[in-house]
Amino acid sequence: MAKIKKTPRPKAAPPKGFRDYFGADVTERKAMLDRIAEVYHRYGFDPLESSAVETVEALGKFLPDVDRPNEGVFAWQEGEESDKPGDWLALRYDLTAPLARVYAEHRQDLPTPYRRYAMGPVWRNEKPGPGRFRQFYQCDADTVGSASVAADAEICAMLADTLEAVGIARGDYVVRINNRKVLDGVMEVAGIAEDDARVRGIVLRAIDKRDRLGVEGVRALLRAGRKDESGDFTEGAGLSNDSADVIMQFVTAKEDVISRLSGYLSDGSDSINAPGVRLLGQQISYLENPGPTNRNPMVGVFANDQVTKYLSELVSTSNIGLEGVAELEQVRVLLDAQGYGPDRIAIDPSVVRGLGYYTGPVYEAELTFEITDEKGRPRQFGSVAGGGRYDDLVTRFTGQQVPATGVSIGVDRLLAALRMKRDAAPATGGPVVVTVMDRDRMADYQSIVATLRQAGIRAEVYLGNPKNFGNQLKYADKRGAPAAIIQGSDEAARGVVQVKDLILGAKLAEDASVEEWKDHPSQTEVAVADLLDEIERIYRLHGLPLPDAMGTR
């Protein structure tokens, strides 16, 4: 008789490139998204929840092919095994492509411009790596139907306000703005054909790697190519020296402006629309190290002004380039009128967004505070959000150009930045745990927990086996409980409870001597009527957020 083969047990692990999110992660993410939504709502944007599944035709970016259908997305075909297979469907890879479909479908019923924000997971069928997952959260805000650069300026202002609302201090971030038309103009001046997608792609990627490769590394990629430390060779764009020089003038625009200002300063000249030599020195200082320490409002205005002047000279023979510079200047004026100087939002020619559908202003939010990488080296945290104008995306559905601009925040990345800034995960305020001393008094314990919940406090009764009291306290520690409530028959008869401050108890157990522990007991007896006051004291002592109902008592 043949041996029956046992069905193997499934592996208790998520698929490669996916992960599980537990209580503290979910709670912290929701709190951050709530703060972001408050800012978006204040700016007049409405929420939108679109389908997580779209047709591949609607997504547009990834198309079926013979070898691997719908590469880059998680896709399947309806009725694949039937005689008449249906549409190819896919999980959305971002929140912008679904917006284009929604607007095209409902444009007769939606206001114009249409201002919406969306938050949720997206999926990409790409090779996972360290910190790179196949499912991640995005948080987008877009204005569809407005060609005015005021819409772009507004998105940048809102992004700056959003970063501050979630806890990024002014001086620890900068929103950097460029314009793809300026870059197109630079390429035109350099003699790069508009239809030469290969060369243009190499040039874009080379400029984008300036921070990592340095000026000479970028130049090498513009010319024949570059060999890295491992010996691997990256093919270059093959530009001539003259063409590469034009691109490099764009890459080094900031340094060239500083050099120009320094030249005026050394000559004692005040002839470049600045009030005097002292202001020139402040502009140089600002460009070299932008931040809230440069409080002279003229500095921010003229520092950005010098960058746009330099760019207009660089693309003086290109109509598209001059159009892009003019748009940057309009954005600068609009932001300056609202009080957003370059300490928060700065014109920076080095910003190159990789997506091909950007048609005008592009922007990127960069966190500038220092962290330590996996090799112990200091570095800046880097980008957490990006976006720009994409006037052609809806055209696929309507046949007509519909102007649009928007930004996308990498939620997981921004959360990671906030944790690094705090240097630790925050106290998340686990539930107060009411322990069980007597099984037959469960109704009394439920009465205590109901009182806590009615005051807005997270609380629960221990529902495991109450036989071992030590296990109950271990459970409370694992839950991150700030306090445990203890009431035996004796305490019940006297109308009191024991309140154990678990946060203080953990600190004393770790740091205090026996004498100090005796002088600072972490367990207090209070009347049942005073329980809420004692819990409020513990919350305040450890900086935990008070429930609204408790904070107004």
Buried (B, 14 or more C-beta within 10 A) or exposed (E): EEEEEEEEEEEEEEEEBEEEEEEBBEBBBEBBBEBBBEBBEEBEBEEBEBEEBBBBBBBBBBEBEEEEBBEBBBBBBEEEEEEEEEBBBBBBBBBBBBBBBBBBEEBEEBEEBBBBBBBBEBBBBBEBEEEEBBBBBBBBBBBBBBBBBEBBBBBBBBBBBBBBBBBBEEBBBBBBBBBBBBBBBBBBBBEBEEEEEEBBEBBBBBBBBBEEBEEEBBBBBBBEBBEEEEEEEBEBBBBEEEBBEBBBBBBBBBEBBBEBBBEBBEEEEBEBEBEEBEBBBBBBBBBEEBBEEBEBEEBBBBBBBBBBBBBBEBBEEBEBBBBBBBBBBBBBBBBBEEEBBBBBBBBBBBBBBEEBBBBBBBBBBBBBBEBEEEEEEEEEBBBBBBBBBBBBBBEBBEEEEBBBBBBBBBBBBBBBBBEBBEEEEBBBBBBBBBBBBEEEBEEBBEEBBEBBBEBBBBBBBBEEEBEEBEEBBEBBBEBBBBBBBBBBEEBBEEEBBBBBBBBBBEBBEEEBEEEEBEEEEBBBEBEBEBBBEBBBBBBEEBEBEBBEEBEEE
